[in-house]
Amino acid sequence: MRTAQRIAGLASDIFTEMSRLRKQVEARGVKVINLGIGSPDQPPPAHVQEALSRALANPRVYGYPTSEGTPEFRAAVAAWYKRRFNVDLDPATEVLTLMGSQDGLAHLAQAFVDPGDIALVPDPGYPIYSASIILAGGVLHPLPLLEKNGFLPDFSQVKPEVSRKARMLILNYPNNPVSAVADRDFFARAVAFAREYDLLLSNDLAYSELTFDGYRPPSLLEIPGAKEVAVEFNSLSKTFNLAGCRIGYVVGNPMAIEALARVKSNIDYGVFVAVQQAGVAALTGPQEFTRENAAVYEHRRDVLLDGLAAAGWTIPKPKATMFVWASVPPGFDSRSFAIALLEKAGVAVIPGTGFGARGEGYVRIALVRDEETLREVVRRVEKSGLF
């Protein structure tokens, strides 16, 4: 018995190693503060919980759902996009329900990438982007996200012979892990690049509502002509704290939507109808929660980064996401610093190399603990002697 070669590059050794080391430290009696995984620690809004509870009491929701999602949920997505971005979507052909955005991100390449095809993927980037290409048998071409460029890829640095062979271009703004943001001008360049080389352009917009300091990110689909070449993913996981319910969606180019729907119809039966009804309540109900939720993370960002700055670790404040992308101090690489922070302070973070080679020199910190716990992180860093 042997495993398929295609999975050889999937598991990141650094994630496995950090989990193992964290357990070793905890076995010594240290209460580790885990700021590694970006799982929301707050509940969804009350009216969404109530909608889910009502739906669970309906015996008709327990049959197989349709793989494309209920008409009601798709209509709610289209209405939300119109309110939020002034983007018009046809719920029947330009919206597809997903079991969280990662579901669609994982399977899109199955519809568009043949073995040997090139995909342009951000480095560093959320691991599913690369994993999806590997599973499809494609070839990864990293797009360096450099601090000097605001962590935006420079399309002019991609050789024309590579671009002509590419099938997909993957973007993610606001970004995980680097927490960078992009403006309409950048998206316009991306759309023009995709049109020039006949690429499918994909943007992961999962953090559209988790933004700070008055910043409101645009949608890629606001760019004229974007729907001719692009799709955009979003999720209710972070916006409404519904991560465990697994519900998200993809919108945009009808041909790409249909192709992904065809793949998924052969894989799963779709999202539990009760969860879709909760999603409708989230998207069509009061939206004050999203601003309140973002304010919680903004305050956590300030508590942690102001405290760490006073302790000698200065980190730029991001405008969006639940993550902080932090340079490691002199004398360390990403891995050695993450291990030192775990061993000396009992704080777990993710080395930047877990997200690609260009993540070297950084660690990702998740703002997923309450204010007092983050103040304890600051106290531990102060006592660690690392700064």
Order of alpha helices (4+ residues) and beta strands (2+ residues): alpha-beta-alpha-alpha-beta-alpha-beta-alpha-beta-alpha-beta-alpha-beta-beta-alpha-beta-alpha-alpha-alpha-beta-alpha-beta-beta-beta-alpha
